[in-house]
Amino acid sequence: MATTELARDEKREAAVRRVDALAHLLDNSIPVPGTGVRFGVDALIGLVPGFGDAAGALLSSWIVLEGARLGAGFTVVVRMLLNVAIEALVGAIPVLGDLFDAGWKANARNVRLLHQAIDRPGATRRSSTVFVLLVFLVLAALVAGTLFLAWLAFSAVAELAGGGTVRM
């Protein structure tokens, strides 16, 4: 029993080391001389339009998958996915997105979340649940606002098409 448990712990530690190494390569492996600033390969490959952001998101997704395999809870994995999605979506904006990508560092964030989930699972799950709920509420507010604006625009067009004047 102890040998099996030891082998499982060694595999887990090896997986965590691989995730740590990939996150470092993607987000912090290249220092900017004379500054404390670091960026990674993810920011560089993100410079290639379309392909770079997709490749970066794919590599980042591997970290999320390993996090799930290592036992990160559902809300932690969702939070990790949101970090990757934010980086991929904003990173797709030419130039500004690449600067954002170098500063956001979704992989480093996700590795921190993973370590917290392993070290303090309850606390990380609670904070991730709050984060996921807040993101959901913001997205719901954006959808509601968009629907309201669409309704106002449709009403204005319908009023104009009916020959009336638009009052708002």
For each residue, the residues with C-beta under 8 A, 3 or more apart:
1: 4 5
2: 5 6
3: 6 7
4: 1 7 8
5: 1 2 8 9
6: 2 3 9 10
7: 3 4 10 11
8: 4 5 11 12
9: 5 6 12 13
10: 6 7 13 14
11: 7 8 14 15
12: 8 9 15 16 70
13: 9 10 16 17
14: 10 11 17 18
15: 11 12 18 19 66 69 70
16: 12 13 19 20 70 114 115 118
17: 13 14 20 21
18: 14 15 21 22 66
19: 15 16 22 23 63 66 67 70 111 114
20: 16 17 23 24 111
21: 17 18 24 25
22: 18 19 25 26 59 62 63 107
23: 19 20 26 27 28 63 107 108 110 111
24: 20 21 27 28 29 40 108
25: 21 22 29 40 41
26: 22 23 29 40 41 42 56 59 60 107
27: 23 24 38 39 40 42 105 106 107 108
28: 23 24 38 39 40 105 108
29: 24 25 26 38 40 41
30: 38 39 40 41 44
31: 35 37 38
32: 35 37 38 39
33:
34:
35: 31 32
36:
37: 31 32
38: 27 28 29 30 31 32
39: 27 28 30 32 43 44 102
40: 24 25 26 27 28 29 30 43 44 102 105 107
41: 25 26 29 30 44 45
42: 26 27 45 46 56 59 60 87 101 107
43: 39 40 46 47 98 101 102
44: 30 39 40 41 47 52
45: 41 42 48 51 52 55 56
46: 42 43 52 53 56 91 97 98 101
47: 43 44 52 98
48: 45 51 52 55
49: 52 94
50: 53 54
51: 45 48 54 55
52: 44 45 46 47 48 49 55 56
53: 46 50 56 57 88 91 92 97
54: 50 51 57 58 88
55: 45 48 51 52 58 59
56: 26 42 45 46 52 53 59 60 87 88 91 101
57: 53 54 60 61 84 87 88
58: 54 55 61 62
59: 22 26 42 55 56 62 63 107
60: 26 42 56 57 63 64 84 87 88 106 107 110
61: 57 58 64 65 81 84
62: 22 58 59 65 66
63: 19 22 23 59 60 66 67 80 107 110 111 114
64: 60 61 67 68 77 80 81 84 110
65: 61 62 68 69
66: 15 18 19 62 63 69 70 114
67: 19 63 64 70 72 76 77 80 110 113 114 117
68: 64 65 71 72 77
69: 15 65 66
70: 12 15 16 19 66 67 114 117 118
71: 68 117 118 121
72: 67 68 76 77 80 113 114 117 118 124
73: 76 77 117 121 124 125 128
74: 77 78
75: 78 79 125 128 129 131 132
76: 67 72 73 79 80 113 114 117 124 125 128
77: 64 67 68 72 73 74 80 81
78: 74 75 81 82 128 132
79: 75 76 82 83 113 128 131 132
80: 63 64 67 72 76 77 83 84 110 113 114
81: 61 64 77 78 84 85
82: 78 79 85 86 131 132 135
83: 79 80 86 87 104 106 109 110 113
84: 57 60 61 64 80 81 87 88 106 110
85: 81 82 88 89
86: 82 83 89 90 104 106
87: 42 56 57 60 83 84 90 91 100 101 104 106
88: 53 54 56 57 60 84 85 91 92
89: 85 86 92
90: 86 87 93 97 100 101 104
91: 46 53 56 87 88 97 98 100 101 104
92: 53 88 89 97
93: 90 96 97 100
94: 49 97 98
95: 98 99
96: 93 99 100
97: 46 53 90 91 92 93 94 100 101
98: 43 46 47 91 94 95 101 102
99: 95 96 102 103
100: 87 90 91 93 96 97 103 104
101: 42 43 46 56 87 90 91 97 98 104
102: 39 40 43 98 99 105
103: 99 100
104: 83 86 87 90 91 100 101 109
105: 27 28 40 102 108 109
106: 27 60 83 84 86 87 109 110
107: 22 23 26 27 40 42 59 60 63 110 111
108: 23 24 27 28 105 111 112
109: 83 104 105 106 112 113
110: 23 60 63 64 67 80 83 84 106 107 113 114
111: 19 20 23 63 107 108 114 115
112: 108 109 115 116
113: 67 72 76 79 80 83 109 110 116 117 124 128
114: 16 19 63 66 67 70 72 76 80 110 111 117 118
115: 16 111 112 118 119
116: 112 113 119 120 123 124
117: 67 70 71 72 73 76 113 114 120 121 124 125
118: 16 70 71 72 114 115 121
119: 115 116
120: 116 117 123 124
121: 71 73 117 118 124 125
122: 125 126
123: 116 120 126 127
124: 72 73 76 113 116 117 120 121 127 128
125: 73 75 76 117 121 122 128 129
126: 122 123 129 130
127: 123 124 130 131
128: 73 75 76 78 79 113 124 125 131 132
129: 75 125 126 132 133
130: 126 127 133 134
131: 75 79 82 127 128 134 135
132: 75 78 79 82 128 129 135 136
133: 129 130 136 137
134: 130 131 137 138
135: 82 131 132 138 139
136: 132 133 139 140
137: 133 134 140 141
138: 134 135 141 142
139: 135 136 142 143
140: 136 137 143 144
141: 137 138 144 145
142: 138 139 145 146
143: 139 140 146 147
144: 140 141 147 148
145: 141 142 148 149
146: 142 143 149 150
147: 143 144 150 151
148: 144 145 151 152
149: 145 146 152 153
150: 146 147 153 154
151: 147 148 154 155
152: 148 149 155 156 168
153: 149 150 156 157
154: 150 151 157 158
155: 151 152 158 159
156: 152 153 159 160 166 168
157: 153 154 160 161
158: 154 155 161 162
159: 155 156 162 164 165 166 167
160: 156 157 163 164 166
161: 157 158
162: 158 159
163: 160
164: 159 160
165: 159
166: 156 159 160
167: 159
168: 152 156
